[in-house]
Amino acid sequence: MISHPEKMRPAVAASIAVGAVEGLALAAVLPTISALAQGSAVWGLGFAGWLWILAIASAASFGLNYLAERANYAVALDFLLSLHRLVGDQVAKQPLGWFARPLAGALSRMVSSELMSAGEIFAHMFGPLLSRTTAAVVIVIAAWFWSPALGLILTVAIPVFVLITLASTALMRTGRAIHEPAEIVLADRVVEYAQCQGAIRSCGRSDHYPALDRALESAYGAKTRALWLETVGMLLSGMVTQGVVVVLITVTGSLAVDGTLKPIPALAFIGLALRFTSTLSAITTSAMALESRRPLLDGLDDVLTAQALPEPEVPAVLCSPGAVELDDVTFSYSPDAAPALRNVSMTVPARSMAALVGPSGAGKTTVARVISRFYDVQGGRVLVGGAPVREQTTEQLMGQLSMVFQDVYLFDDTLMANVRLGRADATEAEVSEAVELAGVAEIAQRLPDGWDTRVGEGGRALSGGERQRVAIARALLKKAPVVLLDEATSALDVENEAHIVAAVDKLREKATVIIIAHRLATIARADTIIALDSDGRIEAQGTHAELLDGGGTYARFWHRLQSAQGWQLTN
Ligand SMILES: Nc1ncnc2c1ncn2[C@@H]1O[C@H](COP(=O)(O)OP(=O)(O)OP(=O)(O)O)[C@@H](O)[C@H]1O
């Protein structure tokens, strides 16, 4: 995950050097104090000589620490940059449907806050862990040189600390498994509570929202249980550290009493042993801090290993530009869900208009999604331009499609910039024609800064209908051979309707239009009507007259729609 692995080498070398120098400085305390106590040279150096060694070691430690910090920060920044690029590349390869899944939620959490935490692994954790471990090893080796008995005591302490570290991290992991799922649910409920205030207040639930109360209660209970485990882990670690210190003092004291060690070096060794145990404790803390980042790395792994959309190396040959075909398509959103589309076969010739109709949940939007390859279908084939969508590159497929769906997203830019997204090189004349036809020119007249008005994030300065008009203007500009349009009922007022009719007429001249239709006028003007039933099957397919003559559900649907829309008009 690091784009410049060569940057790791100086970081690792500097961290190890810091540990080695600090370990040596600590170990040098023993001969220094012995030289002082004896008044003679120890290992060829007198007290002053050892003091010089200590001074040089602390200066070296200062300089090396600085180099190690810099090198570790360079690795952390490189890691963050590579990670952002990897996540970006991975996102670009995902099918559009991926963004509706919980994994996409994990992605937004990750990019907004968790990546910085991952960067801390290299900036603040990895280097210190390496330094402390090296320091501990150096102290043990020096102790063996000084006195095998003391070396043995310190060596025995190491597996004890390894065991505590393993036990404490296991307890932490168990605790996390208890509280984390409850906290994720709580975070979702809090977001829901904030986002759905309108609905919650209209139901008279603003001061008491049971779903949030339940989530809070469950998170509180889970956190309390987890806290017990984590506390036990910390107590265990603290108690064992104290125990090891007591054993070290006792053994050193007895060595001093039986004459194996002189009293002053024994005292110096106790000081060294205390530093040694605090170094081991610091290693435990670093290991636990690294462990606490594990879920983050697991989440990252989920995103980075998510199945990317298989794409061909070269674009497919489009033998029938503008045509759209579904050939015996069966699709379900997940393996355990009922199919949203069952054996759907339909052919929409180039430059014709097809209306998708059917009850709510019949699969009309799903048809549009599989055509745009939001998802790959499990059975059958989807062809756009005469070539299966699986054999087309994303760029090739998207180049053939304009999508005007219900959830139109506008960028936080000016109104004109949002329209021009349809085709950056469109001429002024083409832009004016598109905006007139789609009714965006009227919106610009109403806005304080006209075309230069910023529309806000997602286009929140515009109404749903207005946003849809911008999307239609984009589609008119793009001149894609196939237009997928969801005639959102929510965005339909009389003014909008007139613009949609005019725009669809214009689009029909040059493009194939597949429209999820809700209005009588649209349905009646389509060349083909594809009626889906509530099970995601095609119930009937043909012209309006043919389907009406056939009777059946379509005829009933038509009469119901007629009476409902007729009722609206007379009122
Ligand atoms: N992202 C999704 N994940 C799982 N199931 C989904 C998803 N989107 C739709 N479905 C399910 O697939 C089926 C078809 O839904 P679809 O949105 O295509 O119907 P529709 O005909 O467009 O409905 P409407 O007219 O109400 O928009 C429904 O049962 C729906 O619950």
The ligand as a Gaussian input file, in Angstrom:
#p B3LYP/6-31G(d) Opt

LIG

0 1
 N      -31.176000      -1.227000      -4.051000
 C      -32.030000      -2.222000      -3.843000
 N      -31.686000      -3.247000      -3.047000
 C      -32.525000      -4.273000      -2.834000
 N      -33.749000      -4.375000      -3.390000
 C      -34.166000      -3.379000      -4.187000
 C      -33.330000      -2.245000      -4.457000
 N      -33.999000      -1.411000      -5.291000
 C      -35.190000      -2.002000      -5.536000
 N      -35.303000      -3.176000      -4.880000
 C      -36.431000      -4.114000      -4.929000
 O      -36.579000      -4.529000      -6.275000
 C      -37.942000      -4.558000      -6.655000
 C      -38.155000      -3.670000      -7.880000
 O      -37.913000      -2.324000      -7.493000
 P      -37.936000      -1.120000      -8.524000
 O      -37.462000       0.087000      -7.804000
 O      -37.229000      -1.512000      -9.768000
 O      -39.484000      -1.002000      -8.822000
 P      -40.264000       0.149000      -9.599000
 O      -41.197000      -0.551000     -10.543000
 O      -39.327000       1.109000     -10.212000
 O      -41.065000       0.833000      -8.416000
 P      -41.578000       2.364000      -8.265000
 O      -42.552000       2.638000      -9.361000
 O      -42.234000       2.367000      -6.929000
 O      -40.365000       3.233000      -8.316000
 C      -38.722000      -4.115000      -5.442000
 O      -39.174000      -5.287000      -4.792000
 C      -37.720000      -3.416000      -4.567000
 O      -38.026000      -3.578000      -3.212000

